[in-house]
Amino acid sequence: MKVKVNGINLYYSCVGEGQPLLLLHGNGESSSIFKELTEELKPFFKLYLIDSRNHGQSDKTADYSYETMANDVYEFIKKFNLDSVSVLGFSDGAIIGLLLALRQPDLLKNLILLGGNLSPKDFKDDYRNDLIQENEINPHPLYEMMLTQPNIKLTSLKKITSPILFVAGEDDLFKDSLYDKLQQTLPNAHVEIMPNHDHESYIVHSTALFPVLCKYFQLINVEGKKELKFCVN
């Protein structure tokens, strides 16, 4: 299905029952990466799987910006009058989730942020050098976006009131110090490092994340319907 938001057509699919959970994919991907995880989550949430602009089956534009993609999702939430909405965002999707929460701190019920970063400086040096070289050989706006965006100040995250779960692979693309800083700045947030996983292996066409979500969410019954409720100390 497609919906008109922010002047473009966004492709999305919707499955499941319960409170709304948006699934936002990473750079150069589409919402299809969540196919396997969707099967695990759909008994507990009403899932909205969105293809970001310039990805998947959504419209292609000249605007390659995390801020614009976050605005697309904000307009999507308003278009469907979603209430108590949560975000599970991977990589670019995690950045979009942070930007949404910074824009309107009371908008999101929960944030599940997988392999996200605050700045291109968060990349491990080897990967960042490889990305620079690849962009020189095969220039692409998506590479350029990763090399120049986002630019989120660590201290700005203190205004976010939503519960946050940060997840990263043991061999992720970003420096370990990033997650230490996030934990220090947001003491009520939780950081889960996935052993024996890289940036995407626990999420792309995988259900490896589901047991982690069950660790931080409690299965409850709400008016006869199953639901996962964020329940951490």
C-alpha positions as CSV (number, residue, x, y, z in Angstrom):
1,M,0.0,0.0,0.0
2,K,1.0,3.6,-0.5
3,V,0.1,6.8,1.4
4,K,0.8,10.4,0.5
5,V,2.8,12.2,3.1
6,N,5.1,15.2,3.0
7,G,4.5,15.5,-0.8
8,I,5.6,11.9,-1.7
9,N,4.2,8.4,-1.7
10,L,5.5,6.1,1.0
11,Y,5.0,2.4,0.7
12,Y,4.0,0.5,3.8
13,S,2.4,-2.7,5.0
14,C,0.4,-3.3,8.1
15,V,-0.1,-6.6,10.0
16,G,-0.9,-7.7,13.5
17,E,-3.0,-6.5,16.5
18,G,-2.3,-4.4,19.5
19,Q,-0.6,-1.0,20.0
20,P,1.2,0.4,17.0
21,L,4.9,-0.3,16.4
22,L,6.7,1.3,13.4
23,L,9.5,-0.8,11.9
24,L,12.1,1.4,10.1
25,H,14.9,-0.2,8.0
26,G,18.4,0.8,7.3
27,N,20.4,2.5,4.5
28,G,19.9,1.0,1.1
29,E,17.3,-1.5,2.4
30,S,13.5,-1.9,2.5
31,S,11.0,-3.0,5.1
32,S,11.3,-6.6,3.7
33,I,14.4,-7.1,6.0
34,F,11.9,-7.5,8.9
35,K,9.9,-10.4,7.3
36,E,11.0,-13.0,9.9
37,L,10.8,-10.7,12.9
38,T,7.4,-9.6,11.9
39,E,6.1,-13.1,12.3
40,E,7.3,-13.1,15.9
41,L,5.9,-9.6,16.7
42,K,2.6,-9.5,15.0
43,P,0.7,-11.3,17.8
44,F,1.6,-8.5,20.1
45,F,1.6,-5.3,18.1
46,K,0.0,-3.7,15.1
47,L,3.0,-3.4,12.9
48,Y,3.6,-0.7,10.3
49,L,6.5,-1.5,8.1
50,I,7.6,1.5,6.1
51,D,9.9,1.9,3.1
52,S,11.8,5.2,3.6
53,R,11.9,7.7,0.7
54,N,14.5,6.7,-1.9
55,H,14.2,3.1,-0.7
56,G,12.1,0.1,-1.6
57,Q,8.8,0.9,-3.2
58,S,8.5,4.5,-1.9
59,D,9.1,7.5,-4.1
60,K,12.6,8.5,-5.2
61,T,13.5,12.1,-4.7
62,A,16.5,14.4,-4.7
63,D,16.3,14.9,-1.0
64,Y,18.5,12.6,1.0
65,S,18.2,13.7,4.6
66,Y,17.6,12.0,7.9
67,E,15.6,15.0,9.0
68,T,13.3,14.8,5.9
69,M,12.8,11.0,6.5
70,A,12.0,11.7,10.1
71,N,9.4,14.3,8.9
72,D,7.9,11.7,6.6
73,V,7.4,9.3,9.5
74,Y,6.0,12.1,11.6
75,E,3.5,12.9,8.9
76,F,2.7,9.2,8.6
77,I,1.9,9.0,12.3
78,K,-0.4,12.0,12.0
79,K,-2.0,10.7,8.9
80,F,-3.1,7.5,10.6
81,N,-3.9,9.2,14.0
82,L,-1.6,6.8,15.7
83,D,-1.6,7.0,19.5
84,S,0.9,5.4,22.0
85,V,3.1,4.5,19.0
86,S,6.5,2.9,19.4
87,V,9.5,2.7,17.0
88,L,11.8,-0.1,16.3
89,G,14.5,1.4,14.0
90,F,17.6,-0.2,12.5
91,S,20.6,1.9,11.5
92,D,19.0,4.8,9.5
93,G,15.8,3.8,11.2
94,A,17.4,4.3,14.6
95,I,18.5,7.7,13.6
96,I,15.0,8.6,12.4
97,G,13.6,7.4,15.8
98,L,15.9,9.6,17.7
99,L,15.1,12.6,15.5
100,L,11.4,12.0,16.0
101,A,11.8,11.8,19.8
102,L,13.9,15.0,19.8
103,R,11.3,16.8,17.7
104,Q,8.4,15.9,20.0
105,P,9.5,14.2,23.2
106,D,6.0,13.0,24.1
107,L,5.3,11.5,20.6
108,L,6.7,8.0,21.1
109,K,5.8,5.4,23.8
110,N,9.0,3.4,23.4
111,L,12.2,3.5,21.3
112,I,14.0,0.3,20.3
113,L,17.1,1.6,18.5
114,L,19.3,-0.9,16.7
115,G,22.8,0.0,15.4
116,G,22.2,3.7,15.3
117,N,24.7,6.6,15.5
118,L,24.8,10.2,16.4
119,S,27.5,11.4,13.9
120,P,29.6,10.0,11.1
121,K,32.5,10.3,13.6
122,D,31.0,7.3,15.5
123,F,32.0,5.0,12.7
124,K,35.0,2.8,13.3
125,D,37.9,4.3,11.4
126,D,38.4,1.3,9.1
127,Y,34.7,1.3,8.0
128,R,34.6,5.0,7.6
129,N,37.7,5.0,5.3
130,D,36.2,2.1,3.3
131,L,33.0,4.1,2.9
132,I,34.9,7.2,1.8
133,Q,36.8,5.1,-0.8
134,E,33.6,3.4,-2.1
135,N,31.9,6.8,-2.5
136,E,34.8,8.1,-4.5
137,I,34.7,5.1,-6.8
138,N,30.9,4.8,-7.0
139,P,29.4,8.1,-5.8
140,H,25.9,7.7,-4.3
141,P,23.7,10.1,-2.3
142,L,23.1,7.3,0.3
143,Y,26.9,7.1,0.9
144,E,27.2,10.8,1.1
145,M,24.4,11.0,3.6
146,M,26.1,8.5,5.9
147,L,29.4,10.4,5.6
148,T,27.9,13.8,6.5
149,Q,24.8,13.0,8.6
150,P,23.4,12.9,11.2
151,N,24.8,15.5,13.6
152,I,22.9,14.9,16.9
153,K,24.4,16.4,20.0
154,L,24.8,13.8,22.8
155,T,23.5,16.2,25.4
156,S,20.3,16.9,23.4
157,L,19.2,13.3,24.1
158,K,18.5,14.2,27.7
159,K,15.2,15.8,26.6
160,I,13.9,12.4,25.4
161,T,11.4,11.0,27.9
162,S,10.5,7.8,26.2
163,P,12.0,4.5,27.5
164,I,14.9,3.6,25.2
165,L,16.6,0.3,24.4
166,F,19.8,0.5,22.4
167,V,21.0,-2.6,20.7
168,A,24.2,-3.2,18.8
169,G,26.2,-6.1,17.5
170,E,29.4,-7.1,19.2
171,D,31.2,-6.4,15.9
172,D,29.1,-3.4,14.9
173,L,30.2,-0.5,12.6
174,F,30.4,2.0,15.4
175,K,33.0,2.6,18.2
176,D,32.3,0.9,21.5
177,S,32.7,4.3,23.2
178,L,29.4,5.4,21.6
179,Y,27.3,3.1,23.7
180,D,29.3,3.9,26.8
181,K,28.5,7.6,26.2
182,L,24.8,6.8,25.6
183,Q,24.5,4.9,28.8
184,Q,26.3,7.6,30.8
185,T,24.1,10.4,29.3
186,L,20.8,8.4,29.6
187,P,21.1,6.4,32.8
188,N,17.5,5.2,32.4
189,A,18.2,3.8,28.9
190,H,19.3,0.2,28.4
191,V,22.1,-1.0,26.2
192,E,22.2,-4.6,24.9
193,I,25.2,-5.9,23.0
194,M,24.5,-8.9,20.8
195,P,27.4,-11.4,21.1
196,N,28.7,-13.0,17.9
197,H,26.8,-10.5,15.7
198,D,27.8,-7.7,13.4
199,H,25.9,-4.6,12.4
200,E,23.0,-6.4,10.8
201,S,23.2,-10.1,11.4
202,Y,20.7,-10.1,14.3
203,I,18.1,-8.1,12.5
204,V,18.1,-8.6,8.7
205,H,16.0,-11.6,7.9
206,S,16.5,-12.9,11.5
207,T,14.5,-13.5,14.6
208,A,17.6,-13.2,16.9
209,L,16.3,-9.9,18.3
210,F,13.0,-11.4,19.6
211,P,14.4,-13.0,22.8
212,V,16.1,-9.7,23.6
213,L,12.8,-7.9,23.3
214,C,11.2,-10.5,25.5
215,K,13.9,-9.8,28.1
216,Y,12.9,-6.1,28.3
217,F,9.2,-6.4,27.6
218,Q,6.7,-8.2,29.7
219,L,3.9,-10.3,28.1
220,I,0.6,-9.1,29.5
221,N,-3.1,-9.4,28.7
222,V,-4.9,-6.2,27.9
223,E,-8.7,-6.6,27.5
224,G,-8.2,-10.1,26.4
225,K,-5.4,-9.3,23.9
226,K,-1.8,-10.2,24.2
227,E,0.6,-7.3,24.4
228,L,4.3,-6.7,25.0
229,K,4.8,-3.9,27.6
230,F,8.1,-2.3,28.2
231,C,8.9,-3.2,31.7
232,V,12.4,-2.4,33.0
233,N,13.8,-1.0,36.3
